[in-house]
Amino acid sequence: MAEPTAATPHGVIAGTHWVIDRGPGAGNAGGTVVYQGPPADLLHAPQSMTGQRLAAYIGQRGRRFTLS
C-alpha cells in the first residue's frame, strides 16, 4: 500500500472524514503523529504543517469551501 505524501491535494484532505498527519517535517524529521481527527480540527493543530497549509488553502477559496 502506498503511503500518503505531502503532495496530497488539499481538496482531497479537506474532503475526508479523518486525517492522520505525520510530522513535524519530512523524511528523518517526521514520523511522529502530530494530529489525528477530522479535517476541520486540523486547522487548529499548532504542530501540523499540513493544517497551516490547509487553512491557507481554505482562506483562498473563501466561504465557498467547507470541510467534511
Buried (B, 14 or more C-beta within 10 A) or exposed (E): EEEEEEEEEBEEBBEBEEBEBBBEEEEEEBEEEBBEEEBBBBBEBEEBBBBBEBBEBBEEEEEEEEBE
